[in-house]
Amino acid sequence: MASQYAYKHQKDFDGMIFLASYPTHSFKNSSLKAITLYGSQDHVLNKKSYQKNKKNFPKQTKEVIIEGGNHGQFANYGKQSGDGKASITSLQQQEETVEAIMQWMKN
């Protein structure tokens, strides 16, 4: 939903952050920058749809896979139906996520 809003208001944004998600509108010709993050054990994110919609990310998109992370640990959702078992703690996943986003923002 956020990317749909950003699509209609691109002039108001410098970039987008996607946590286990993807845009359904094309940003490939946009000047926006983006970072997309998901966990290697994420079984909630529909990977087929993610791959299909990868073409919609802006050209300047950084992809980060959090090794051992799953879907539910990006926040404090608790166990998500069908999600993979994380091999890292929720805190570790969130710290790695914040670090990746901060590095991306600095660049």
HUVEN-V713644 format. One record per backbone hydrogen bond with DSSP energy under -0.5 kcal/mol. CO is the residue of the C=O (numbers start at 1). NH is the residue of the N-H. E is the energy in kcal/mol with one decimal. If there is no record, write none. Layout:
BEGIN
co:CO nh:NH e:E
co:CO nh:NH e:E
END
This chain:
BEGIN
co:1 nh:5 e:-2.0
co:2 nh:6 e:-2.8
co:3 nh:7 e:-2.3
co:4 nh:8 e:-1.3
co:5 nh:9 e:-1.1
co:7 nh:10 e:-0.6
co:9 nh:12 e:-2.1
co:10 nh:13 e:-1.7
co:14 nh:33 e:-1.9
co:16 nh:35 e:-1.8
co:17 nh:19 e:-0.5
co:18 nh:20 e:-0.7
co:18 nh:37 e:-3.0
co:27 nh:30 e:-2.2
co:32 nh:60 e:-0.5
co:33 nh:16 e:-1.9
co:34 nh:62 e:-2.3
co:35 nh:18 e:-2.9
co:36 nh:64 e:-3.0
co:37 nh:20 e:-3.8
co:38 nh:66 e:-2.5
co:39 nh:42 e:-1.7
co:41 nh:43 e:-0.7
co:41 nh:84 e:-1.1
co:45 nh:47 e:-1.2
co:46 nh:50 e:-2.5
co:47 nh:51 e:-2.6
co:48 nh:52 e:-2.4
co:49 nh:53 e:-2.4
co:50 nh:54 e:-0.7
co:51 nh:54 e:-0.7
co:52 nh:55 e:-0.5
co:53 nh:56 e:-2.2
co:54 nh:57 e:-1.4
co:56 nh:27 e:-2.7
co:59 nh:61 e:-1.3
co:60 nh:34 e:-2.2
co:62 nh:36 e:-2.8
co:64 nh:38 e:-1.7
co:64 nh:66 e:-0.6
co:65 nh:67 e:-1.0
co:66 nh:40 e:-2.3
co:66 nh:69 e:-2.0
co:68 nh:87 e:-2.0
co:68 nh:88 e:-1.1
co:69 nh:41 e:-3.1
co:71 nh:74 e:-1.5
co:72 nh:75 e:-1.1
co:72 nh:77 e:-1.3
co:80 nh:83 e:-2.2
co:84 nh:86 e:-0.6
co:89 nh:93 e:-2.4
co:90 nh:94 e:-2.5
co:91 nh:95 e:-2.6
co:92 nh:96 e:-2.6
co:93 nh:97 e:-2.2
co:94 nh:98 e:-2.6
co:95 nh:99 e:-2.5
co:96 nh:100 e:-2.4
co:97 nh:101 e:-2.4
co:98 nh:102 e:-2.9
co:99 nh:103 e:-2.5
co:100 nh:104 e:-2.2
co:101 nh:105 e:-2.6
co:102 nh:106 e:-1.9
co:103 nh:107 e:-1.5
END
